[in-house]
Amino acid sequence: MSAEVAELSAKAAAEGYAPSLSDAGVGALLAVAAAAGARYNVLINLKDNKDAAFAKKAREAVDAALARAQQGGERGRESYWRKAL
């Protein structure tokens, strides 16, 4: 879900109402932080998991979700700085 928020924030920064630009930028930053926090939570809970195949899939999924959120966040930041200055 954090990835979707980051992507929506990036879209809002790129296409949204100019006075709301900072809100979109903050939304992107918070979405990336939420995705990173979720990754920490998953990884700590997988530490004692005995099912190696499940743990591998979970790590791959959470890594992909974080990467997607980071990409959306970066697009949001780029839009913010391009329009803010």
C-alpha positions as CSV (number, residue, x, y, z in Angstrom):
1,M,0.0,0.0,0.0
2,S,2.9,2.4,0.7
3,A,4.0,2.0,-2.9
4,E,0.6,3.1,-4.1
5,V,0.6,6.1,-1.8
6,A,4.1,7.1,-3.1
7,E,2.9,6.8,-6.7
8,L,-0.2,8.8,-6.1
9,S,1.8,11.4,-4.3
10,A,4.2,11.6,-7.3
11,K,1.2,12.0,-9.6
12,A,-0.3,14.7,-7.3
13,A,3.1,16.5,-7.3
14,A,3.3,16.3,-11.1
15,E,-0.3,17.1,-12.0
16,G,-2.0,18.5,-8.9
17,Y,-3.0,21.9,-7.6
18,A,0.2,24.0,-7.2
19,P,-0.5,25.2,-3.6
20,S,-0.7,21.5,-2.6
21,L,2.7,20.7,-4.0
22,S,4.3,20.5,-0.6
23,D,1.6,18.1,0.7
24,A,2.3,15.8,-2.2
25,G,6.0,15.9,-1.5
26,V,5.5,15.1,2.2
27,G,3.1,12.3,1.2
28,A,5.8,10.8,-1.0
29,L,8.4,11.0,1.8
30,L,6.1,9.5,4.4
31,A,5.1,6.6,2.0
32,V,8.7,5.7,1.5
33,A,9.3,5.8,5.3
34,A,6.2,3.6,5.8
35,A,7.5,1.1,3.2
36,A,10.9,1.0,4.9
37,G,9.3,0.4,8.3
38,A,7.2,-2.4,6.9
39,R,10.3,-4.0,5.4
40,Y,12.0,-3.9,8.9
41,N,8.9,-5.5,10.4
42,V,8.8,-8.3,7.9
43,L,12.5,-9.0,8.1
44,I,12.6,-9.2,11.9
45,N,9.6,-11.5,11.8
46,L,11.3,-13.8,9.2
47,K,14.4,-14.1,11.3
48,D,13.1,-17.2,13.1
49,N,11.0,-18.6,10.2
50,K,11.9,-22.2,9.4
51,D,10.3,-22.2,5.9
52,A,13.1,-21.0,3.7
53,A,11.0,-20.9,0.6
54,F,8.3,-18.7,2.3
55,A,11.0,-16.5,3.8
56,K,12.6,-16.0,0.4
57,K,9.3,-15.1,-1.2
58,A,8.5,-12.7,1.6
59,R,11.9,-11.0,1.4
60,E,11.6,-10.6,-2.4
61,A,8.0,-9.2,-2.1
62,V,8.9,-6.7,0.6
63,D,12.1,-5.6,-1.3
64,A,10.0,-5.1,-4.4
65,A,7.4,-3.1,-2.5
66,L,10.1,-0.9,-1.0
67,A,11.8,-0.3,-4.4
68,R,8.5,0.6,-5.9
69,A,7.8,3.1,-3.1
70,Q,11.2,4.6,-3.5
71,Q,10.7,5.0,-7.2
72,G,7.4,6.8,-6.6
73,G,8.9,8.9,-3.9
74,E,11.8,9.9,-6.1
75,R,9.3,10.9,-8.9
76,G,7.4,13.0,-6.3
77,R,10.6,14.7,-5.1
78,E,11.7,15.4,-8.6
79,S,8.3,17.0,-9.4
80,Y,8.4,19.0,-6.2
81,W,11.8,20.5,-6.8
82,R,11.1,21.1,-10.5
83,K,7.9,23.1,-9.6
84,A,8.9,24.6,-6.3
85,L,11.9,26.5,-7.6
